[in-house]
Amino acid sequence: MGSKEKRVWLLLPVVLLSMVSAGCWDLWELEERGLVLAVGIEELPDGRLQETTGVENQLLGNISDRVIEVTYQFAIPGDFSGQEGNGGPSYYNMTTTTLNSEIIVRGLAGTRSSRRGDLTHLQVMVLGQEVAKGGIYPVLERFIRDPEVRKQVIVLVTEGDVKEVLEVTNQQERLPALYLTALMENSSHMQRIPPEVSLMKVFRYILEDSVYVIPKVTPGKIDSKLAGGGIFHGDRLVGWLGEMETVIYRWITNQMTSSPIVTASPLSPSYKLVDGYLAERSKTVVRPVIRDGTIKFILNIRTEGSLLERQLAEELWNDQVLASIRRDLAAELAGNIELLIKKAQEEWRLDIFGFGRCVEQHYPRVWAEIKDRWHDTYFPAAEFEVDVDITITRTGIVS
């Protein structure tokens, strides 16, 4: 062993000691951690705390009158790492309540768990509709500030029971948290699922008082369904977007990747036979026009795809037949788009599509004057023209 190598070995213990003393003062052994993979948050309507005395209730009542129920999903380390277990559960859920303070909730959780909760592996947060209606900023703010929490944590909302959502697994995923994240990955090709929304995005939307959509999860007995979404304005839930409405929402907002369009064949008896088209490529361009005080939006949608279903027996290589099918499919899509825009104008009175940003880009001076009254005044009065052009690239028929 040379003199240089000897010096390296002599210095190694000193280096390791300095790392422990200087950089690893908060070293936390894996065996001591309670790995939290999911968090569910709901507000209890009855205002009763389950874990505090009457005196504590009175003291906490000076802080807030919102009773928040938080469920933490802990992974059992052996199963989480992929090791063969003894057939037992791969996780356990712990629920606690307090008055609108995640710090207090986490403290109460520590009185019931033998391991300190570790949020560095947090994958998903599920918000209940009651807490979402009452305002989510106070309950999310602590997570945003926590350096342990990844800011790309997936955020979901549910009309159902938050605790039920965090109990559902399937044969592919033994952990509910990982099951939910796997479902969310389908949003890239399943158009009934809104695009993924992270904790950081939600926080930014809240600060900007934006209108946005959070994917909706519905728990079932043997599986969960991820489809549709909750419409938020700022930090409050104001409405729900249905499954098919979500598809149309993605068409309007240029977030469509692949989607079917089905329409009744006009030549079939009683319109019982359908034509089915699968959009494989699409682009939506929105152009605002302001004239004589009227705001009008022109939506140009161009899509290419395949005719996958034609239940009426007819020659598809006839140009007139194909042109008729294209017109019917385009009219079907345009009609659905107009219906959803009208619903947003009249029922929600919210621009969930981001048309206001188009006005800001093309008419910045006008936008500066109308932005404060955009949702409740100018957007509901806006006019819309929808132009859909469908190209059928394949019919599946060989001539």
C-alpha angles and dihedrals in degrees: 000000000000125000092253092053090048090054091052092053092046092051096045096081090048091052093048092048091051091050092053094045097042109028106020103046089127095046108161120196116227091233089060095052129094101210108218111204101169139021125200121195128192137159119234113225097208095062094227124139118217101198106041137076126240091263091050090048090055093048094047090044088070087063102046143335095217114103108209123197115203125190119198119199112210122195118224100234098224093055094038091058092051097253119145109261133197095266093271127128121295094218145014131213125220122193127196136167138214142148108288098298121115089191090061091043092054090048091053090049088056090059090061105036125073089211130060112247113253114199097182090099096045108142108173143014121205118201122201119223095245095056089041092055092048095050130281102211096085092052097042099042094080091053092051091053094046110100089206093064118085110230091220092068109139116246121209134174130210139195088203134068111306091210091054091053089056092051099055120100135157137211093272097049122037094187118069091214092056090043090057094047090049090052090050090056087065090068089087091069106013107079096193087072116076117231115281117275120203129206090252092052092050090051091051092047090052093051090048092046087233130167112239144153126243117198115256124226123198119196121223135182096263103013145005128245123221109198138118123018149238117253112224131191109194105320098335134090109234105168149342131259113214124225097260090038087058090056091052090044089058091049091053095045094048093246097120118126105164127349140158124236116199125189135169114259108245091213096054122097111268089349092276096135121075143205117222123202127183115208110217099173130020143164130194120200120187120200121185120211122191116194130158091351093306121120115212129178122206113202116199113190120185120184138171126196150119134291099233099169132040111160095179113083104235138129107273096190088070106108093214092054092050091047090052092050091049092051093049093048092047091049090050093053094042091050093052091048092052091049094053093046090050090051090051090050098046107026106029097021087208132119098231091166101062097245088145090066089058090055090048091052097047101030108025095164093051091046092054088058099045106030095096091056098034101110100041101033118016102033094052089052096046121114125227136204117191120199117183123185116188124193119195107209097174134023100180089238122117113208 
